């Protein structure tokens, strides 16, 4: 299960960074 949980966690973090954190700093991707 951990082998599956690791890439899922990375995708979630990447999505959060792109959808929430970067726009707050005015970064458009």
Secondary structure, 3 states (H helix, E strand, C coil): CHHHHHHHHHHHHHHHHHHHHHHHCCCCC
